[in-house]
Amino acid sequence: MKLNAVAPKEGYTWIRQGIWLFKQSPIGFLMLIFMYVFFAQLAVLVPVIGVFAVLVLTPTLSVGFMTACRQAIQKERIRPMVYLVALQSTMLVRKRILQLGLIYAVLILALSFVLSLLVDFELLLPLMTSDKPINPEAIRQIYLVLFFGAILYIPVAMLMWFSPILVAWENMSVPQALFSSYLACWTNRGAFLLYLSIWSAILIAIPILVGATLDSIDLGQVASFIIAPLSMAGLTVMHCSFFAAWKACFVGMEEATLSA
């Protein structure tokens, strides 16, 4: 195994390869994303414990989806149980992947605490429980949440981006996997910047633009029927592109090749 430094333009290539990978088994990948979204929404209904469980299991689910990507390339059928492949591995891998999940949960909870010190959430709570118009101060707080949340999450994302796969597929220790993941993201920061910028436009800017356009012609009620499936498809392709990023940043770890 070795870490590979790629050109910034490769960020766009990862997305193209993610689209190609999605086409290999669209129903299978959509099923996995739907299962994850359903599980996450169901878990949120359980106060505190539900959210914590989702965070702890995130690395496990990540390994499952990446394994599904490898199966799709090899023309194998994707099954729901692929999500449990990391927990069905050796005891050492299972222990490490759960430790990684605990670390991720603690980091997210710490991030949430810091964010609560920077943003007035009491001002935002009424927006979730009433139909009152959003005032300028509330809009400012929303932008602060998005800005500070993104800034605080970047180092967490860099630590966790590749570490589940490094633990499950390369048998790395948790500290080594976290360091290697962070180093890979930092080494290829140009490609990741382009990659994330494109996905931000696809998953955030475009849905907002479509919704605003439909609202302007009095078709706001049908917006969700258009935006929801497009967002689900985009989210699925994005997860497929994670495998392309993995292949580009870590050379010699998989025999399968991707097409753009």
N, C-alpha and C positions, 0 to 999 in steps of 0.2 A: 504494500500500500504506500502511496505517496500523495502528498498534497499538490494539486495542480493550480497554477495561477492562470486565469483566463482573461481575455480582453473584455472591456466593458460591454461591447456589443453582444457578447454571449448571453447577456440577460434577456435579450429579445429572442435568441435562439432557443433558450429554455422554454419559453412560452410556445413557440412553434412546435417544439418536440412534445410538449405537454398536450397540445391539440392532437398530434399524431397518435400519442399514447391513448388518449381518451377514445379515439376512433376505433381502437382495437377491441374495446369492450365497454361501450357507452352505458349499456343497461347495468352491467356489473358495478361500474364506478358510481353511477348515480344511486344505485341501491346502497352502497356503502356510505355515501355522504348523507343520504336520507336517514339511514339508521343512526348515524352520529348526531345529526340535528335533532331527531326524535328523542334519542337517549338524553341529550343535553337538556332539552326543554322539559322532559319528564323529571330529570334529576333536580332541576331548579325548584321544582315544587316542594322538595324536601328541604326545609330551612337549614342552612349552614352545611350540613353533612352532604347534601346532594351536590352542591357546588364544589365542595372539597373533593368528593369522589371523582367528579369529572376532571378536575385538575390533576389528580394523582394518576388517573388512567390515560391521560393525554399522550404520554410517551408510548404506552402500550398500543393505543389505537394508531399512532403514527407509524409504528413498525408494521402493524397489520396492513395499512393502506400501501405502504411501500412494497410490502411483499406481494400485494395484489397487482401492483404495477409490474413487478417482475414476472408474475404469472401471466399477465396479459401479453407481455412480449413473447413469452414461451408458448402462447396460444392455449394456455390452460384456463379452465373455467374458474371464475371468481365466486367464492362462496362467502356467506356472512361470517362463518367461523374463522376466517382469515384474521379477523381482529384480535383473536386470542392466541395467535401464533407465538408471540413473545412469552406469554404465560405458560405455554405448553413446551417451552424450550427447557434447557437444563436449569437446575435449581439456582446456579450462580447467576445466569442471565436473568432469570425471573426476579431474583433478589435485587440485582442491580437496576433493572428497569423500574421496579417499584420504588427504589431509593431515588432514582431520577425523577419519578413522579412526585415524590414528597418534596424534593428540592424545588421543582417547578411550582408546586402549590404554595410553598413558603414564599418564594420570590413574588408570585402574583399577589398574595395577601399583603406582603410588605409594600409592593408597588401601590396597591389600593389604599393602604394607610397613608403613604406619602402623598398620593394624589388627593386624599381627603383634606390634607393640610394646605394644599395649594388652591383648591377650588371649593366654592360655597355650594355644597350639595343640597343644603336646605332650600336654596333658591330654586333648584331644579326639580325637587320632589313634587311640588304642586303641578308641574307640567305633565307628570305621569298619571296624575289622579284627577285631572279636570280638563275641560275643553276651553279654558280661558286662552285668549290670544297670547302669544309669546312676546314679552316685552324686550327692549334692547339689552337690558342687563342680563336677562336669562340667555339671550343669544350669545352674549360675550362669555358667559360661564360655559356654555356648550362648546364654544371654540377653544376655551381654555382646557376643558376636559380632553378634547381631541388632541390638542397640541401637546400638553404635558403627558398625557397617556402614551402617545406615540414615542415621545422622547424617552420616557422611562422604560418603555417596553423594548426598545431597540437592543440594549445589552442582554436582556433576558432572551429575546429571540435569537441572538447570536450564539448564546450558550446552548440553546435547546434545538437549534435548527437541524443539526446532524447527529447530535449526541445519542438519541435513541437507536439509530441505525448502527452507530459505531459500537454501542454496547451489545446490541443483538447480533449483528453480522460479523463484527471484527473482534468480539470478545474483549473490548477495552474496559478498563476500570472506569468508574463514574468520573473521577477527577480528570483522567486522561481524555475521556470522551468529551467532557465539557470544554476542556482547553483546546482540543483539536477542532471542535465545532466553531468556537470563537475565532480561532486562528484562520480557519477556512473562510469564514464570513469576512473577516478583516482583510485578508489577502485579496479577496475578490470583491471588495466593497463597491468598485465601479460597476461591475456586472449586477450586483444586488440592487444598487441604487436605480439603475435603469429598469430592472425586473420589477421592483416594487412600485416604481412610478407608473409603469404601464398597468399593473394590476389595480393600483389606486384609481386610475382613470376608468378602467373597465368596471370595477365593482362598486365604486362610489360616485364618481363624477357622471358617468353615463346614466345610471338609474335616476340620479337627481335631475338631470336634464330631461330625461324621458317623462318623469313624473310632473315636472314643471310645465312641460309642453302640453301634456294631456290636461292638466288643470286649466291651462289658458284657453283651451277650446271646450271646456266643460265636460271633459271625459275623465275626470279624476277618479271616478268610481271603478273604472276598468284598469287603472294603472297597476294595481296589485296583480291582476291576472296576466299582465305582460311582464312586469318587472320581476316577480317572484320566480318564474321558471327560468328567465334569463340569468338571474343572479345565482340560482342553483346550478345551472350549467357552467357558469363562469367559475364558481367556487370549486366545482368538480375538476375542471380543467386546470385550475391553479394547483390543486393538490397533486394532479398528475405531473405537473411541471416540477414539483419538488424532486421527483425521481431524476429528471433531466439535470437539475442543479447538482444533485448528488453525484451523478455520473461525470459531470464536468469537473467538479472540484476534487473528487477523489478517484484517481486513475488506478486501473488494475484490480477493481474490486468486484466487477460483474463481467460476465462474458457476453451478455446480451448487448446489442447496439440499438441506438435510437435513430430514427429518421426524422428529418425536419420537413 
